[in-house]
Amino acid sequence: MGETFTFAHYRFQLLPREPLEMPPRNKGTTIRGGFGTAFRRLVCIDLRLDCAACDLRYTCPYTIVFNPFVPPDAERLSKNQNIPRPFVVKPPLATTTRYLPGEALCFEFVQGLDNATIARRLYKSEKTVANQFTKVYEKLRDWRGFRQDVPVSRAVLIAEFAMYFGVREA
């Protein structure tokens, strides 16, 4: 029998202490940036260093989650500059731009599995899993009617289907 894959689904409610300005659209980018900055401050051993110059860039919790680097021994990924992040930010869809003290700003993080983890769990090669996801992305593009210039990725897949899987509330 196949193994069940779960997504971690986190809901956040922020209550600003002072007025908070947000863009009317694409709040996810601002939220991701804020969380990334706060997380880096917590885990980084030297904030003066650029992550690309740090000796710990392949094992650092911040870079693993927010700024993954292609490992030097990764043949298949060697031509990629960016690795997909293992999570999606689901921002509020409202176009509210100003949150006053005590007004809730609610958003969600949905975290999924990477190709290497899926490959290990299914006893497949990472390349096979990557090829299968490419086919899934193509089908998702057709099903949702996305234009060819709109990137379809793991983030889009998770956002579209997380609600149908065994989501753990945390």
N, C-alpha and C positions, 0 to 999 in steps of 0.2 A: 504494500500500500504506500502511496506517495506521502511524503512528509508535508505537514501543514506549514505554510509560511505565514508569519505574522508581521504586522507593521506596528511599530510603537507610535502611539498617537497622543500627543501632549497638547493640552489646552492651557493657554495663559490668559490671565486677566491682569493688566497693568493699570494701576491707579496713580496718575501723575501727582506729584507734590506741588508742581507749579505748572502753568500753562504749557502744553506740548503742541508743537506744530508738526503736522505730517503732510505729505503730498496727497492730493485728492485721489490719485491712482498709483498703482505700483508700490503700495506701502510695504510689500514683502521685502523689497530691496533695502529699505530703510531699517526694517525690523531685523533682517539678517545681518546688516552692518552693525547695528547696535549690539546684538548678541555676540557677534564675532569679536568686536572690540572688547567687550566686557570679559569674554572667555579668554581671550589672549592675555589680558591683564592678570587674570587669575593663574594661568599655567606657564607663561613665558619666563624663561630664566634670564633673558636679557632683552628688554623691550627696545633697546637701541639698535639691535640687529634687524636687518631685513630677513624675513623667513628664508629666502632663497640662499642666503649666505650662512645660515645656521647649520651647525653640524648635526643637530637633532631633527632636521626638517622631515625625515622619513618616519620618525617615531613620535614626534610631538603631538599631543592630543589636539592642539589647535589646528595644526596643518592637516591632520587626518580628517577632521570634520569640516573645517572652513576653507582650507587652501591646500588640497592634496597635491603632492608632487609625484611625478612618474618615477618609480624606483629605478636605479641605474641598471639593474639586472632584468628589467621587464622588456623583453624583446617585442612583444605585441604592442605595447604602449609607447615604445621609444619615439615615435613620430608625433605623439600627442603632446600638446602643451597644457591641456586642462583635463582633469579627471572629474567625472560627474560627482557632485556632492551626494552623500548618502541620505539626504533629507530634503523635504520641501516645506517652505513656509506658506501657510494658507492665511493670508492677511484678511482683515475685514474688507468687504466689498463696498461698504458705504463710502461715499466721497467726502466724509467729514474730514476737515483739515485741522481743526483746533479742538483739543481735549483739555478741559479745565480740571483743576484739582478735584479728585474724587470721581470724575467721569471715566468709566472703564474703556480701555482699549483692549479688545479681545482678539486673539489670533491663535493659530495652531501650528505645531511642527508635526510632520509625519515623516517617520524614519523607516527606510526600507533596507533591503539586503544588497550587497554588492555582488558582482559576477563571481569573484573568487569564492565567496561564502556559498553561493548557490551551487557552483560547480562541485565544491567539496560535499555538500549535502546530497547532491544527486549523482555523485560519482561520475561526473562528466568533466571534460576539459573546459577550461575557461573560454577557449576560443569557440567551442560549441555553444556555450551559454550566450556568448556575445553575438554569434550568428543568429541564434534563436530570438534574441531580443531585437535584432535588426528587423527580422520578419514581423515581430509583434509591433514594432514602431510603424512599419509600413502599413500594416492592417489598421492600426489605430488612426493613422493619417487619413486613410481612405474612409473609415467608418465615421470619423468626426468631420470630414470634409476640410481638413487643414490644407492651406496652400503649400506648395512645394518649398517656398522660402521660409516657412514657419518651422523652426526646429522641433522635432519630437524626440523626447529623451526619457530617461528613467524618471525624472522629476514630473513630467507630464503624465506618464503612465501611473505613477503613485497617486498623483492628484486626482486622476480620473477614476481610479478603481479602489482606493483605500477603504472607502465605506463598505465595500462588498466583502472584504476579507476579515479574518479574525483580528480585529483591532483591539489592542489592549489599552485601556484607559490608564493613564498614569498621572 
